[in-house]
Amino acid sequence: MSETTQASETVTSEQQTAQASAENTNRKQPFPKGFLETISTGWAERPDLTPPQRAQAPYAAARRDAVSAAFPGKRLVIPAGSYKQRSNDTDYPFRAHSAFAHLTGWASDSVPDSVLVFQPREDAASGHDVTLYLRERADRTTAEFYGDATIGEFWIGPRPALAGVAADLGVPTAHIDEFTATEGDLVLDEDADLTRFVSELRLVKDEYEIAQLRLAVAVTARGFDDIVADLPRIIDTPRGERAVEGVFHHRARIEGNGEGYDTIAASGPHACYLHWTRNDGAVVPGDLILIDAGVEVDSLYTADITRTLPVNGTFTSIQRKIYETVREAADAAFAAARPGVKFREVHEAAMRVIADRVAEWGLLPVTADEALDADRGGQHRRYMVHGTSHHLGIDVHDCAQARREMYYDGILAPGMVFTIEPGLYFQIDDLTVPEEYRGIGVRIEDDILMTADGPVNLSAGIPRTADEVEAWIARLAR
């Protein structure tokens, strides 16, 4: 609609006053009459542009076809989600539900409260009519334009038009006000079968997804370079872990949508806490710093990389021994990963190395073989309690609602992308290990693409061996 709307279609100042007054709080004062009488006029015409269809649209269409075929005759509802409150009247940045983004191709630019609906055709065998419902932008003749801080364009900038989204994504659109829930709807995250199916649909990535994951890894690699280059300043910062987080965040925002998860910047004994995200400690020469970080690119696909660095540029002998053991475990897991192999065998290969080495070091009350016994063992897991691998994609822990027989006990296939991330963690107060081990935590994590010819380490370009890491710091740290 043109901004030169006829008077009969224009919201009157009295209507605007009523709408605005209804929203007034002690922080919102009524708009004066002069403002209300003039706010809708004096704007240049803004033409609706039809964007070209985005690259992921045909891939998203194929995914929708798979969902339609799996649920004949069923009405399916896939919500994007809403803003989530951070505090009081402040929200977290919006990110669409991963399944919604996967099935629409609408990513970092998606609109809150949108809904993708699969409406079964009269002949159930002929599939579904799919419609994307969203809140179209309100023009400048409405009170919403200036009065609603959540969705008003005066506050948040331009919102998409229905026709533009339809052309962009290759899916019919309608206003969200036209959407009505009906009895018998299968709703994502409420219906177990639908939730499981769309999760398992992501186990094998298509060409577009693989390209986006490669991009996410490449940007993440540059973020790690930034951290290494800034190590001297990081060391001089009282809360150096926060400086690490900030350096990486800068790269994630200028080249991507942000981070795929909260960055772990864990220096010294903090590296022994698997999900340390407080990041409030100093980065001290002589310690190791474990950095687990991944950039989420605009398509919402994320990398997930961990490197452990000697803060002063050189590993001590005990640090090097532990580090190279973790790398040995990672390499064993990589060697075990082949098409047709069970996913859990990757973990088992890594744990064989971990058990062998900690037994050699005298840390176990049993032999390595006894520790690896599925029923009576596990003593070595004290030093590596987590799994070695998880699927990776539009979620950092992708496909999390998949069945066990499709995930942990599933078979590796070309197109799967997953992590390999063994570690060793010796808590600072762990009396089962010699004092010189205490407070040392090491993890090495890479992102792996399975192909018909075997695994490809997408993050192999980020230094991995102890020698490579020392050379990396010597080359970049200013």
Order of alpha helices (4+ residues) and beta strands (2+ residues): alpha-alpha-alpha-beta-beta-beta-alpha-beta-beta-alpha-alpha-alpha-beta-beta-alpha-alpha-alpha-alpha-beta-beta-beta-beta-beta-alpha-alpha-alpha-beta-beta-beta-beta-beta-alpha
